[in-house]
Every structure is written in C-alpha cells, then in structure tokens.
Amino acid sequence: MKNSVRLLSVAIVAGAIGYLAANFIPVEHDGMQDPMVSTQEAQPLYWVAPMDSSFRRDAPGLSPMGMDLIPVYEEPDGDTNAVRVNSTVQHNLGLRTAKAIRSDFARDVEAVGYTRWNEATIEMLHPRAEGWLEVFNLDSVGDQVEAGQVIYELYAPNLVSAQQEFITARQARNETLAALARERLLALGFTPAQVDELANNGNTSSRLVYRAVNDALVVALGTRRGNYVQPASTIATLASLDSIWVDVDIFETDTADLEIGLEAAIEFPAFPGETWTGEVSYIYPELERSSRTLRVRLVIENEGHRLKPNMFANVAIATDPRLDVLAVPREAVIRSGSGSRLIVVRDDGGFEPRAVRTGVSSGERIEILQGLSAGETVVTSGQFLIDAEANGEQALARLDAASESTSESMDMDMDMDMDMDMERSANLSGDQEAVYSTTGRIASMMNDGMVTLAHQPVAALGWPAMTMSFTTVPEVNLSDFTVDDTVRFEFRQLEGGGYEILVMEEAEVMQ
C-alpha cells in the first residue's frame, strides 16, 4: 500500500513539472529560443486570389480559378506599402530575383535597313560630240562590263577636222597651236592615249572608240545602236558591286551614341546564319519627319557580288561601352503611365515597390539612373502580382481591413486577365486620365509609330477580342519588338478619336 502511494506521488509531481515546463519555461532549439513561445504568431489580415488581389476572403480557400488564396499580413514596422509572401507561395508563383550590379555597359543599337548601289562607283556615259552610234555593245540592264571593253563607237564627221588641225600644228612645229588642238580633242572625248596614237601615226578617223575604265554592271540604258546622240544624251549608266551601301533607319531615342567609324554586324534573311561586317561611313544630317528616324550609311565589301541592291538587312551597331553603369534585367522593370518601378527585396524578406528612372537598354539589361543602389535585389518574374498588391489602392484597403476585425467579404466577378487590377484603377473617379491595359499579339508595325495588335478583351471598355491599330508615344521603342510578339500594353483614348499606347512590354504567352 505504501509503495502504491509513493508511486502515485511521484506521478503527480512529474506531471506538475511537465506542465510548468510546457507553459512557462522557454523552449530552445539549436541554441535559439522558439519564436512561437516567446512572441505571438502573426495572423493574416485576409486572403487574396493570386491572379486578382481584389478577390478577398476572411479565411483560406480557393480562388475562382481554383488556386489557393494567399495570406496577407500587416507589416510590423508600419510600412503598409510593402508586401510579404510566404516562401511556398513564392515557389508556386515562380518568383525569380537578380541583383543590381555595376559594370561596363556595352550597347548594340539594333535596327533594320536595305542595300543600295555604292553611289561613289556610279558612272553616267555622255558623248562629247554629236553623231551616230555605229557600234554599241550593251544589250540590256545587268550586263557585265570589263575594264578596257569597247562600249560604243561614235561616228562624228566634225572629229576629222579637229584631228587634222592637231596634225597640221605638229607638222608646222607650232607648239602653241598643237597644245590648243590637243585640248580640243580631249574635250571632244578622245583619251590621252588616243591623242598620243594620233600624234605617232597621223591617221585620222571619223569614229571615236570609247572603252570601259573599270569593271562594272549596266544599271540603265538610254539609247540603242544607230541612234543619233548629242552631249545631253545619256548613253548608259554603269556601277560596281564590289562594295555596297546599307542605309539603316535608327530610332531617335537610339541616336545619342552614334558616330562615324563604329563597327556593325549585318545579317540578311537571304543568307541565314551568315554575318557581314561593316562600319558607319556617314550619318545623314536630319531625321525623317514621319518616322522619327535618323538614316545612317554603312559600307561593306561584297565579295562575289552576292548582295544585290534593295535587300532587307538586320543591323546591330556596336557603340562605345559606357563605364560603371548600374543595370538590372529588363524584365524586372514595371512600366506604367506614371513612370517605371521595380519590386525590391528588403532585408527582412518583404517586397517593396520602388520608383526608378531608367536609361538606355542593351540586350537583356537596362540602365537604372536613379532609385536603386548596387547590390540590391529585384524581382524579375512574378513582380506584377506583387506590385498589384502593393499599389496605393491596395495599401489603403489593407489598413481598413486591419482596423476592422469583421469586414464583409467583397463579391466581385473574376476577370481572367492578369491585368484586371490595372484596368480597374483606370476607372477611379477624379481628374486622372483613364488608362486601360490588356495583352495582344503584334500583327504589323510601321515606321511612323503605328502598330496593329490582335488583343484580348478589355472589360472596362466593353471590347471583345479584336484586331485594331494604335498610335504610340515616343517612349515606346518599336524596334524592341517584332511581328508576332506577345505583348502587354497600356493605352488611353485620344480627345480627337483613336487610341494611343503609353507602355508596351513583352509578356509571357498564357497557355
């Protein structure tokens, strides 16, 4: 009996010790106090849909698209413009990050152009004397002419008297008259070699033979055999394809770093996989008014005459690198009518939207002029969802939700477009200009800044999916895009009618 009492007492004491340890003694794991014991666990303010932050519920659940709702927490430091995202949700959303780094910024100016004749090689043939073409060895445009080849023989009776004056002056040993007669023959189209031959043999002829000076191609014909020609007549136009010009149209925003002598890489759709090299030989003095482009001339060697005039070309001009430039991946920048911003990862793991001023872009990176420091981490994928949650309207809504313990849930129809939040903000009351957004595929582009898009429905305007044309603001660089690209864009309605794109950027194709 005593043993039973003793065992019962031991059990009671052990149970009391265990109760005290579980409720009053801090538990440590690996030398760290358990935060679940020492501090109260943060409770979510509400839950939102990943694709539409306006869809909110007071408890976990599923969004209209069948995705798990995301919890939203109050910031402990009072920064309501920051967002916290659970690590599991980050993984599900495919969030990616990159650091802002300083480096030499090598930028290629990419543009399109076309080939044309090297005008320095163009030669227009005119007779110096009037007469008839008794021999004409050019048959059609495109004929190959070799240096020294006889192109035509001109029958001109007045040439005989000029030759006879030269011979008579030489026989009389009158150097003054001989020199004057020689100059007259040269003015009538004789070459110095032909005049020397006449001085040696003294044989006059009523025919003047003209030979090609260089290898060339026939660009145009102005006469035929037997025609009567005068000095004003164009017999033919010749040019060489040993070298060729490429005229390139550069957008105004890309012209600051252009200078003569820069190297360029040129590719032609006619020769896929091959690259020609050339250099900038001339920058034209004025911009094209309608397209807002500046024309630049490249000169490239044309071995084998493979390149022909009027071929389309894709050109990349390598500008001199800019030193010590702060840059981030281009996909990290969120552009809107109010400017550009980044989603910056804070030291405490939160996400903060940050307004920045951007500079030039090169390849997949873009220069940051203001608003970011080297070494900071920015979000490069999934940032649009975080930005939608962190914008001013959502921050005010979170404050309201924090002050009210029991708020009514908001029942709203779910727009399938990921940019529904941006469209909704365009309809806010006030003096702000309405801005709408959607996604679409580029059907065509023009040099005057006009772009045709096959876009998705725009619920705020009651538009169905359709194809239409938009104008663009100068800040939208159409050279960054190609036909069939899928893009996300924001636009506004113009007072005089029509619609103008304010921001356009590449978007991932939704499956």
Beta strands, then each sheet from edge to edge (+ up, - down):
strand 1: 28-29
strand 2: 32-33
strand 3: 46-49
strand 4: 52-57
strand 5: 70-72
strand 6: 96-99
strand 7: 101-105
strand 8: 108-117
strand 9: 123-125
strand 10: 131-136
strand 11: 144-145
strand 12: 150-155
strand 13: 207-211
strand 14: 216-221
strand 15: 228-229
strand 16: 236-239
strand 17: 243-251
strand 18: 263-267
strand 19: 276-288
strand 20: 293-301
strand 21: 312-318
strand 22: 322-329
strand 23: 334-336
strand 24: 339-345
strand 25: 351-362
strand 26: 365-370
strand 27: 377-381
strand 28: 436-445
strand 29: 451-455
strand 30: 466-472
strand 31: 486-493
strand 32: 499-506
sheet 1: 1+ 2-
sheet 2: 4+ 3- 5+
sheet 3: 6+ 27- 24+ 23-
sheet 4: 6+ 27- 24+ 25- 26+ 22- 7+
sheet 5: 8+ 17- 20+ 19- 18+ 21- 8+
sheet 6: 9+ 16- 14+ 11-
sheet 7: 13+ 12- 10+ 15-
sheet 8: 28+ 29- 30+ 32+ 31- 28+
end
